């Protein structure tokens, strides 16, 4: 097959993968902004003349892709890009020209490509970017962002917002929220992480990644990368510990759970492996997850038939699931049912020598009795077969399943009245906000307000997003909009915290009091009241 054919096949595969990346539980309006908008973000060109800043090339693509995902778009991952280059026989650090980047985007089925560069300006960094509309062969105007070098993450967060506005002029998310999304990431840890995922030497990758998690113990992407390195090196206990550090809000949380389960399986921790797979299956009950959960149950000396039945039902064309169910049924003494499942396995995979041997043994058990040299027989000649483990994580299947969940949720929302839809969106946004996902929360709150502007809780939630992102004026506006509709404790709390920060203690005290009237058990209201008392007494 020629290069064009390789690109076409690879583009179809990666296009499907990217189209499944939208987060579950988003509204129709929110999902439409990103669905079908597949982005290829190229590493930026280093025009500083300083090789020590080469790591920023990949950092730029990483930050922009992360913000685009949160904003509802579907950027191709770094793994997609590296996989494509590898299958073309090109080095990971290959730097295509803009013309070849356009061809790359076309063959990868991307709608847009983001290209950029960065330069130094005294102690500062200036980043530039353009968007190429692949279908119309049109390039946007150049946008830029500047900041001090120590604010590098914020610089690219700001640039991501400006690029998003080029991609979707109607996008209403705030620049402050884009910048705030990276506020908790330490720059030194982020640099070590980027160096760790781009370094060609294995030992150097480990050194950088270990530095990253040492500097920032809660940095999920670094733990994920470290877990992958340990898993690839068959350091399963270390891998399981690293994957366990990837939080549920991380985009790689499901993959981390799957590989943690595998690591625990291979290290003999079967109950913990079962729990890991079960946690993934609760979100996406895919066949490979259910199968491995059944393996963990079986290895722990219990009956995993229920999980194998579920795996087989989810994917009846996978021979290994029939094999595993056959082994499990035979262990229960259900030989006829076991033979039927083994027959399905052989039908799907006619050259499966293990399955063929078992089928013969189970049908003719007397022939399986081994005669030893002294004339005695050994009825336990053949060892008990082990169930088969699915060892690879199918990211495409996981993302496609997530996309299907998204579509189902969108369809359910579409059936609701505007008021009920806005209430549902507000509840979903609150969940994102409680998890610290500001961009995702902002999108849903804004969609809720656009759907029905009379939902006070949506305005109050948007006020808290604005407060957390540092936009005090907009936070006040949204909080007051909520209170004009009805008393809401969260809106009073936003105003109270803002007034406390502005040293307007009388107003802050009244607002805290109103919040406590509405919710006397609110820990946030009690904490605010305590801080106001301390500041009033001069102790804070």
Secondary structure, 3 states (H helix, E strand, C coil): CCHHHHHHHHHHHHHHHHHCCCCCCCCHHHHHHHCCCEEEECCCEECCCCHHHCHHHHHHHHHHHHHHHHCCCEECCHHHHHHHHHHCCCCCCCCCCHHHHHHHHHHCCCCEEEEEEEEEECCEEEEEEEEEECCCCEECCCEEEEEEHHHHHHHHHHHHHHHHHHHCCCCCCCHHHHHHCCCCCCHHHHHHHHHHHHCCCHHHHHHHHHHHHHHCCCCHHHHHHHHHHHHHCCCHHHHHHHHHCCCCCCCCHHHHHHHHHHHHHHCCCHHHHHHHHHHHHHHCCCHHHHHHHHHHHHHCCCCCHHHHHHHHHHCCCCHHHHHHHHHHHHHCCCHHHHHHHHHHHHHHCCCCHHHHHHHHHHHCHHHHCEECCCCCEECCCCCCCCCCCCCCCCHHHHHHHHHHHHHHHHHHHHCCCHHHHHHHHHHHHHHHHHCCCHHHHHHHHHHHHHHCCCCHHHHHHHHHHHHHCCCHHHHHHHHHHHHHHCCCHHHHHHHHHHHHHCCCHHHHHHHHHHHHHHCCCCHHHHHHHHHHHHHHCCCC
